[in-house]
């Protein structure tokens, strides 16, 4: 899911490479992607990361895995807030409308 979402960003948003999608940035001729995985949630890359982290918790079955996942979730929530502020500055009302129509990271829930 993470790779597919990053591939969609590269193809549709205007990033030069998949690696460049990892940084929070607005690139020249950046386009807002609202289809594909992004039709269902605004941050499918982060959903993929959360699912991967949950997999680690299941595999290792330890309190360390739970702490790892909790820490990762907190960092992702901070990053999402920063990214959404950046996208509102870049795309204005178009992004706000997209926010009203989609959930942040969990389809139909959050």
N, C-alpha and C positions, 0 to 999 in steps of 0.2 A: 504494500500500500504506500509506504514512504517513497519507494522508487518511482512508482507510477505517478504519484502526485508531483514529484519533482520533475519527472519527464514532461508532464502536462504544463508545468510552469515554464520549462525551457522552451517548449514548442509554442505556447500560446501567449505567455506574458512578455516574452522578449529577452529572456536571460540568455547569455552566451554559452553557458554550459550547465550541466546538472550540478556541478560543484558550486557554481555561483549562486544557486538557489538556497544554499545553506546560510548565507549572510542576510541580515535584515537590510534591505536596500531597495531603492527605486532606481531602475535602470532607464537609460534613454529609450524613449518610445515604449515605456512600460504600459502594458494593457492589463486590465482587471479580468481575471479568469473566473467565470461564474458557471461553467458547464463541466461535464465529466464528473470527477469526484467532488469538485468544488460546488456542484449543484446541490449536494446533500449536506455538506459541512464546510465551514470557512477555512478550516485548518486540517485537511486530511493527512498532511505530513505528521503533525503532532498526534493525531489519532493513531497512526501507524507506530509512532514511537511509544505511545502509551501501551498499545497492545503487545509490542515487543517486550517492554519492561514487565508487563504482567506475565508474559511467558517465562521470563527469568525467575519471577517469584514462584511460579508453579514448578519449574524444573528444580530449583534449589531448595524449595520448601523450608525456608528459614526466616527468622526475623530480620536478617540482613537484607534479604530480598525485598521484604515489605518496606524497610527503611529506604532502600535504594529507589523503589517505585514512588514512595511518598515524596522524597527529595526531588526526584525527576519531575513529578507532577507539579510541585510548587514552582520549580524553575520554568516549566512550560507555561504555567498560568501568567507568570511575570512577563515572559517573552510574548505571549499572545496579546497582553495589554499594550505592550510597547509597539508591536507590529500593527495592531489595529489603529492606534493613534497615528502612526506613520501613514497608513493607507487612507485614513480619513483626510489627512492633510493633502495627500496626493490626488485622491479621487472624489473628495467631498460628498455631495448628496448621493452620487451613484453608489459609493461604498455603504453609506448609511442605509440606503434602500436594500442593498444586498444583505446587510446585517439583519434587517427586519424580516427578510424572507428565509434566512438559513440559521441553523444553530452553529455554535462555535466549534464544538469538537465531537459531540455525541449526537447522532441524528435523532431528531424529534424530542430530545431531552434537554441538552445544554449546548 
